[in-house]
Amino acid sequence: MQIEKVTSIEQYNLDLLIDDSLSEGYKFIQRLVDEYKTGSNKFDKKGESLYIAKLDGEVIGIGGLNIDPYHTLPDVGRVRHLYVLRKNRGTSVGKKLLNTIITEAKKNFRTLRLSSTDDTAAVNLYIKCGFLKVEGVYKVSHILELN
């Protein structure tokens, strides 16, 4: 399994990710692709990046890092659109993607935030990677301070 930094989303076949996520009721991978293609979010601002995980040439996961659009300071990052194919969960793909995002975030951000679903496995992944659960913060479920 390898993690690649995306320089052009068009070079990857994300149909399997889109179909898998939609079958679970998640629209955020389709939204990621649509926003990338329209230019509204190309993960290209200072400190931003998008990563895919591949196994035997197949894209099995994706995750991004943006400046947090719900915060006013540019040194607050946000984990965006982290998703791993169901058939590849439990094999550390999500952990490797998330740790890659955290490592990249340390270069430009002091804090990382995210808004998680109620998916227990996802919540456990964030906690294992150092995020703390928070309540009462607009559009935020977990925060990681990047000292």
MARMI-733618 format. One record per residue: x negated, y negated, z negated of N, C-alpha, C in turn; chain. Coordinates in Angstrom, 2 decimals. Each point is the difference from the previous one (the first is absolute). Example, Ala and Ser with C-alpha at 12.3 -4.5 7.8 and 13.67 -1.06 7.14 Angstrom:
BEGIN
{{-13.19 5.69 -7.80} {0.89 -1.19 0.00} {-0.90 -1.20 0.00} 'A'};
{{0.35 -1.05 0.72} {-0.82 -1.19 -0.06} {0.77 -1.09 -0.73} 'A'};
END
This chain:
BEGIN
{{-0.85 1.18 0.00} {0.85 -1.18 0.00} {-0.89 -1.23 0.00} 'A'};
{{0.37 -0.97 0.80} {-0.76 -1.24 0.06} {0.92 -1.21 -0.10} 'A'};
{{-0.53 -1.06 -0.59} {0.70 -1.28 -0.10} {-0.63 -0.95 1.00} 'A'};
{{0.82 -0.66 0.80} {-0.49 -0.96 0.98} {0.65 -1.35 -0.22} 'A'};
{{-0.80 -1.06 0.14} {0.55 -1.35 -0.03} {0.59 -0.28 1.38} 'A'};
{{1.23 -0.46 0.02} {0.71 -0.26 1.25} {-0.42 -1.36 0.55} 'A'};
{{-0.43 0.00 1.26} {-0.28 -1.26 0.67} {1.08 -0.32 1.02} 'A'};
{{0.71 1.04 0.46} {1.13 -0.17 0.90} {0.96 1.17 -0.21} 'A'};
{{1.18 -0.29 -0.49} {0.96 1.06 -0.32} {0.43 0.77 1.24} 'A'};
{{-0.10 -0.65 1.16} {0.42 0.63 1.24} {-0.84 1.23 0.36} 'A'};
{{-1.18 0.13 -0.57} {-0.85 1.14 0.33} {0.39 1.28 -0.75} 'A'};
{{0.99 -0.10 -0.88} {0.42 1.16 -0.79} {1.43 0.40 0.32} 'A'};
{{0.25 1.29 -0.02} {1.36 0.51 0.15} {0.60 0.11 -1.41} 'A'};
{{0.93 -0.88 -0.30} {0.61 -0.03 -1.33} {1.41 0.58 -0.01} 'A'};
{{0.40 0.61 1.11} {1.36 0.55 0.10} {0.32 1.00 -1.10} 'A'};
{{-0.95 0.87 -0.32} {0.24 1.01 -1.04} {0.21 -0.67 -1.36} 'A'};
{{-0.80 -1.03 -0.30} {0.17 -0.74 -1.26} {1.37 -0.69 -0.04} 'A'};
{{0.36 -0.62 1.11} {1.28 -0.71 0.06} {1.16 1.00 -0.19} 'A'};
{{-0.03 1.09 0.75} {1.08 0.99 -0.09} {0.10 0.61 -1.39} 'A'};
{{-1.16 0.35 -0.59} {-0.03 0.61 -1.32} {0.56 -0.96 -1.05} 'A'};
{{-0.44 -1.25 0.06} {0.45 -0.99 -0.99} {1.49 -0.30 0.15} 'A'};
{{0.46 -0.13 1.25} {1.43 -0.26 0.22} {0.86 1.16 -0.49} 'A'};
{{-0.51 1.23 0.14} {0.77 1.16 -0.46} {0.15 0.01 -1.52} 'A'};
{{-0.89 -0.74 -0.69} {0.10 -0.14 -1.45} {0.78 -1.24 -0.41} 'A'};
{{0.42 -0.77 1.00} {0.74 -1.23 -0.29} {-0.88 -1.22 -0.17} 'A'};
{{-1.28 0.11 0.33} {-0.93 -1.13 -0.13} {-0.17 -0.67 1.36} 'A'};
{{0.29 -1.30 0.04} {-0.10 -0.75 1.25} {-1.29 -0.82 0.09} 'A'};
{{-0.84 0.06 -1.03} {-1.14 -0.91 -0.05} {-1.11 0.32 0.99} 'A'};
{{-0.12 1.24 0.47} {-1.02 0.30 1.00} {0.44 -0.57 1.36} 'A'};
{{1.26 0.16 0.33} {0.52 -0.61 1.23} {-0.16 -1.51 -0.07} 'A'};
{{0.29 -0.58 -1.18} {-0.15 -1.45 -0.18} {-1.46 -0.43 0.17} 'A'};
{{-0.94 0.78 -0.54} {-1.43 -0.29 0.15} {-0.36 -0.09 1.48} 'A'};
{{0.42 1.01 0.78} {-0.32 0.05 1.43} {0.65 -1.18 0.72} 'A'};
{{1.26 -0.26 -0.30} {0.71 -1.11 0.65} {-0.66 -1.34 -0.32} 'A'};
{{-0.33 -0.23 -1.27} {-0.63 -1.26 -0.40} {-1.39 -0.14 0.61} 'A'};
{{-0.72 1.09 0.11} {-1.33 -0.04 0.61} {0.12 -0.40 1.47} 'A'};
{{0.95 0.63 0.69} {0.16 -0.26 1.43} {0.49 -1.41 0.30} 'A'};
{{0.84 -0.57 -0.89} {0.48 -1.37 0.20} {-1.02 -1.04 -0.47} 'A'};
{{-0.99 0.46 -0.77} {-1.02 -0.91 -0.50} {0.32 -0.61 -1.35} 'A'};
{{1.13 0.35 -0.59} {0.35 -0.60 -1.29} {-0.83 0.56 -1.15} 'A'};
{{-0.57 1.19 0.17} {-0.94 0.54 -0.98} {-0.96 0.94 0.72} 'A'};
{{-1.19 -0.52 0.31} {-1.02 0.78 0.68} {-1.15 0.37 -0.95} 'A'};
{{0.21 -0.25 -1.30} {-1.03 0.32 -1.00} {-1.33 -0.63 0.40} 'A'};
{{0.04 -1.25 0.45} {-1.20 -0.64 0.53} {-0.38 -1.31 -0.69} 'A'};
{{0.67 -0.31 -1.11} {-0.41 -1.18 -0.76} {-1.19 0.38 -0.87} 'A'};
{{-0.64 -1.00 -0.57} {-1.20 0.25 -0.81} {0.28 1.04 -1.09} 'A'};
{{-0.76 1.09 0.03} {0.11 1.05 -1.01} {1.01 1.09 0.34} 'A'};
{{0.80 -0.20 1.03} {1.03 0.97 0.33} {-0.57 1.13 0.87} 'A'};
{{0.63 1.16 -0.10} {-0.43 1.14 0.81} {1.10 1.06 0.02} 'A'};
{{-0.09 0.85 1.01} {0.93 1.11 0.16} {-0.81 1.25 0.26} 'A'};
{{0.39 1.11 -0.63} {-0.73 1.25 0.12} {0.93 1.14 0.39} 'A'};
{{-0.55 0.94 0.74} {0.73 1.23 0.27} {-0.87 1.17 -0.46} 'A'};
{{0.68 1.09 -0.35} {-0.67 1.26 -0.33} {0.28 0.95 1.15} 'A'};
{{-1.04 0.68 0.47} {0.15 0.95 1.10} {-0.55 1.36 -0.42} 'A'};
{{0.66 1.02 0.51} {-0.44 1.38 -0.21} {0.12 0.72 1.35} 'A'};
{{-1.11 0.50 0.48} {-0.02 0.69 1.30} {0.65 -0.85 1.10} 'A'};
{{-0.31 -1.30 -0.01} {0.50 -0.90 1.02} {1.42 -0.52 -0.20} 'A'};
{{0.70 0.52 -1.00} {1.38 -0.40 -0.27} {0.05 -1.02 -1.13} 'A'};
{{0.78 -1.08 0.20} {0.18 -1.00 -1.05} {0.93 0.60 -1.05} 'A'};
{{-0.51 0.09 -1.24} {0.78 0.62 -1.08} {0.33 -0.97 -1.13} 'A'};
{{-0.56 -1.21 0.07} {0.28 -0.98 -1.05} {-0.38 -1.40 0.45} 'A'};
{{0.53 -0.98 -0.71} {-0.25 -1.40 0.33} {0.14 -0.83 -1.27} 'A'};
{{-0.70 -1.11 -0.05} {0.14 -0.92 -1.13} {-0.72 -1.30 0.31} 'A'};
{{0.54 -1.10 -0.51} {-0.58 -1.29 0.30} {-0.22 -0.87 -1.21} 'A'};
{{-0.70 -1.09 0.25} {-0.33 -1.00 -1.01} {0.28 -1.37 0.58} 'A'};
{{0.86 -0.74 -0.65} {0.34 -1.37 0.40} {-0.27 -0.95 -1.15} 'A'};
{{-0.12 -1.27 0.35} {0.13 -1.05 -1.01} {1.44 0.11 -0.47} 'A'};
{{0.23 -0.04 -1.30} {1.36 0.19 -0.51} {0.89 -1.17 0.42} 'A'};
{{1.01 0.27 0.84} {0.87 -1.08 0.48} {0.94 -0.54 -1.08} 'A'};
{{0.09 0.70 -1.12} {0.89 -0.43 -1.08} {-0.74 -0.74 -1.09} 'A'};
{{-1.26 -0.34 0.24} {-0.82 -0.71 -0.97} {-0.61 -1.21 0.70} 'A'};
{{-0.31 -1.03 -0.76} {-0.50 -1.23 0.61} {-1.52 -0.04 0.13} 'A'};
{{-0.72 0.86 -0.69} {-1.46 -0.02 0.06} {-0.52 0.98 1.04} 'A'};
{{-1.01 -0.40 0.78} {-0.52 0.87 1.05} {-0.89 1.14 -0.50} 'A'};
{{-0.31 0.02 -1.29} {-0.85 1.08 -0.52} {0.81 1.11 -0.68} 'A'};
{{1.28 0.05 0.32} {0.87 1.07 -0.49} {0.40 0.83 1.22} 'A'};
{{-0.41 1.27 -0.02} {0.28 0.89 1.12} {1.21 0.89 -0.28} 'A'};
{{0.48 0.62 1.05} {1.16 0.87 -0.12} {-0.22 1.26 0.83} 'A'};
{{0.18 1.15 -0.63} {-0.02 1.27 0.70} {1.29 0.10 0.79} 'A'};
{{-0.12 0.30 1.30} {1.18 0.01 0.85} {0.12 1.32 0.76} 'A'};
{{1.22 0.49 0.08} {0.37 1.09 0.91} {-0.84 1.26 -0.14} 'A'};
{{-0.32 0.39 -1.21} {-0.76 1.24 -0.21} {0.94 1.19 0.21} 'A'};
{{-0.39 0.87 0.92} {0.84 1.15 0.31} {-0.86 1.15 0.50} 'A'};
{{0.33 1.20 -0.46} {-0.66 1.23 0.42} {1.07 0.98 0.45} 'A'};
{{-0.25 0.67 1.12} {0.95 1.02 0.47} {0.31 0.98 -1.12} 'A'};
{{1.24 0.42 -0.08} {0.42 0.94 -1.05} {-0.86 1.25 -0.01} 'A'};
{{-0.31 0.53 1.18} {-0.77 1.25 0.07} {-1.44 -0.16 -0.49} 'A'};
{{-0.48 -1.25 -0.15} {-1.36 -0.24 -0.44} {-0.10 -0.58 -1.41} 'A'};
{{1.11 -0.10 -0.68} {-0.02 -0.53 -1.37} {-0.58 1.05 -0.94} 'A'};
{{-0.60 -0.49 -1.08} {-0.60 0.91 -0.96} {-1.39 0.46 0.40} 'A'};
{{-0.56 -0.62 1.04} {-1.34 0.37 0.48} {-0.98 -1.16 -0.12} 'A'};
{{0.31 -0.97 -0.82} {-0.84 -1.18 -0.29} {-0.07 -1.03 1.13} 'A'};
{{0.84 0.14 1.02} {0.01 -0.98 1.09} {0.41 -1.37 -0.53} 'A'};
{{1.10 -0.06 -0.75} {0.47 -1.26 -0.56} {-1.03 -0.63 -0.92} 'A'};
{{-0.64 0.82 -0.81} {-1.02 -0.50 -0.93} {-1.18 -0.59 0.76} 'A'};
{{-0.44 0.67 1.06} {-1.12 -0.51 0.79} {0.37 -1.30 0.71} 'A'};
{{1.21 -0.06 0.55} {0.45 -1.25 0.62} {0.06 -1.13 -1.02} 'A'};
{{0.62 0.27 -1.14} {0.14 -1.03 -1.02} {-1.35 -0.45 -0.54} 'A'};
{{-0.91 0.93 -0.23} {-1.34 -0.38 -0.49} {-0.77 -0.80 1.05} 'A'};
{{0.20 0.30 1.27} {-0.62 -0.79 1.07} {0.54 -1.43 -0.04} 'A'};
{{1.30 -0.13 -0.17} {0.63 -1.32 -0.09} {-0.51 -0.76 -1.22} 'A'};
{{-0.11 0.67 -1.13} {-0.51 -0.64 -1.23} {-1.43 -0.48 0.20} 'A'};
{{-0.85 0.84 0.58} {-1.39 -0.37 0.24} {-0.09 -1.23 0.90} 'A'};
{{0.80 -0.02 1.06} {0.03 -1.14 0.91} {0.53 -1.25 -0.72} 'A'};
{{1.01 0.17 -0.81} {0.60 -1.13 -0.71} {-0.98 -0.69 -0.94} 'A'};
{{-0.90 0.76 -0.59} {-0.97 -0.58 -0.95} {-0.89 -1.05 0.64} 'A'};
{{-0.11 0.01 1.32} {-0.84 -0.97 0.70} {0.62 -1.39 0.04} 'A'};
{{1.33 -0.09 -0.07} {0.67 -1.29 0.20} {1.09 -0.35 -1.01} 'A'};
{{0.41 0.98 -0.80} {1.12 -0.23 -0.89} {-0.37 0.27 -1.45} 'A'};
{{0.69 -0.68 -0.90} {-0.21 0.23 -1.44} {1.06 0.93 -0.57} 'A'};
{{1.14 0.08 0.69} {1.13 0.80 -0.46} {0.64 0.68 1.21} 'A'};
{{0.47 1.21 -0.23} {0.77 0.73 1.01} {1.38 0.27 -0.57} 'A'};
{{1.01 -0.21 0.80} {1.38 0.24 -0.44} {0.69 0.88 1.02} 'A'};
{{1.09 0.63 -0.42} {0.80 0.80 0.91} {1.39 0.14 -0.55} 'A'};
{{0.89 0.40 0.88} {1.36 0.31 -0.40} {0.26 1.43 0.44} 'A'};
{{0.20 0.86 -0.95} {0.13 1.43 0.26} {1.46 0.42 0.06} 'A'};
{{0.23 1.13 0.65} {1.31 0.62 -0.05} {0.12 0.71 -1.35} 'A'};
{{1.08 0.69 -0.18} {0.18 0.78 -1.22} {-0.61 1.39 0.14} 'A'};
{{-0.73 0.25 1.08} {-0.62 1.29 0.25} {-1.04 0.29 -1.09} 'A'};
{{0.22 1.05 -0.75} {-0.86 0.34 -1.13} {-1.44 0.25 0.43} 'A'};
{{-0.20 0.71 1.10} {-1.36 0.29 0.47} {-0.73 -1.28 0.36} 'A'};
{{0.69 -0.94 0.65} {-0.63 -1.27 0.35} {-0.37 -0.79 -1.24} 'A'};
{{0.93 -0.08 -0.94} {-0.27 -0.71 -1.26} {-1.19 0.62 -0.72} 'A'};
{{-0.05 1.32 -0.05} {-1.12 0.69 -0.65} {-1.32 -0.30 0.71} 'A'};
{{0.02 -0.08 1.32} {-1.21 -0.34 0.76} {-0.50 -1.39 -0.40} 'A'};
{{0.89 -0.97 -0.04} {-0.41 -1.36 -0.35} {-0.58 -0.05 -1.42} 'A'};
{{0.63 0.68 -0.92} {-0.48 0.03 -1.39} {-1.38 0.66 -0.07} 'A'};
{{-0.16 1.13 0.69} {-1.30 0.71 0.01} {-1.11 -0.86 0.58} 'A'};
{{0.34 -0.89 0.91} {-1.00 -0.86 0.63} {-0.19 -1.32 -0.76} 'A'};
{{0.59 -0.11 -1.18} {-0.27 -1.15 -0.87} {1.06 -1.08 -0.06} 'A'};
{{1.05 0.12 0.77} {1.06 -1.01 -0.04} {0.81 0.13 -1.29} 'A'};
{{0.45 -1.12 -0.51} {0.86 -0.02 -1.17} {1.41 -0.37 0.42} 'A'};
{{0.97 0.70 -0.56} {1.41 -0.31 0.28} {0.37 -1.30 -0.69} 'A'};
{{0.72 -0.86 0.72} {0.46 -1.27 -0.56} {1.49 -0.15 0.24} 'A'};
{{0.62 -0.81 -0.81} {1.42 -0.28 0.18} {0.20 -1.51 -0.06} 'A'};
{{1.02 -0.46 0.69} {0.34 -1.41 -0.05} {-0.83 -0.88 0.91} 'A'};
{{-0.81 0.58 0.90} {-0.78 -0.78 0.95} {0.64 0.18 1.37} 'A'};
{{0.31 -1.10 0.66} {0.73 0.03 1.27} {-0.73 0.85 1.03} 'A'};
{{0.70 1.01 0.55} {-0.50 0.87 1.07} {-1.30 0.73 -0.38} 'A'};
{{-0.19 0.28 -1.28} {-1.21 0.70 -0.45} {0.39 1.09 -0.99} 'A'};
{{-0.52 1.20 0.22} {0.21 1.09 -0.95} {-1.30 0.39 -0.70} 'A'};
{{-1.14 -0.26 0.66} {-1.31 0.40 -0.54} {-1.06 -1.04 0.35} 'A'};
{{-0.93 -0.19 -0.91} {-1.09 -0.96 0.18} {-1.32 0.67 -0.38} 'A'};
{{-1.04 -0.32 0.77} {-1.37 0.44 -0.31} {-0.89 -1.21 -0.01} 'A'};
{{-0.65 -0.26 -1.13} {-0.98 -1.09 -0.08} {-1.32 0.52 0.54} 'A'};
{{-0.62 -0.75 0.91} {-1.22 0.45 0.69} {-1.23 -0.74 -0.52} 'A'};
{{-0.41 0.23 -1.16} {-1.14 -0.74 -0.58} {-1.28 0.32 0.70} 'A'};
END
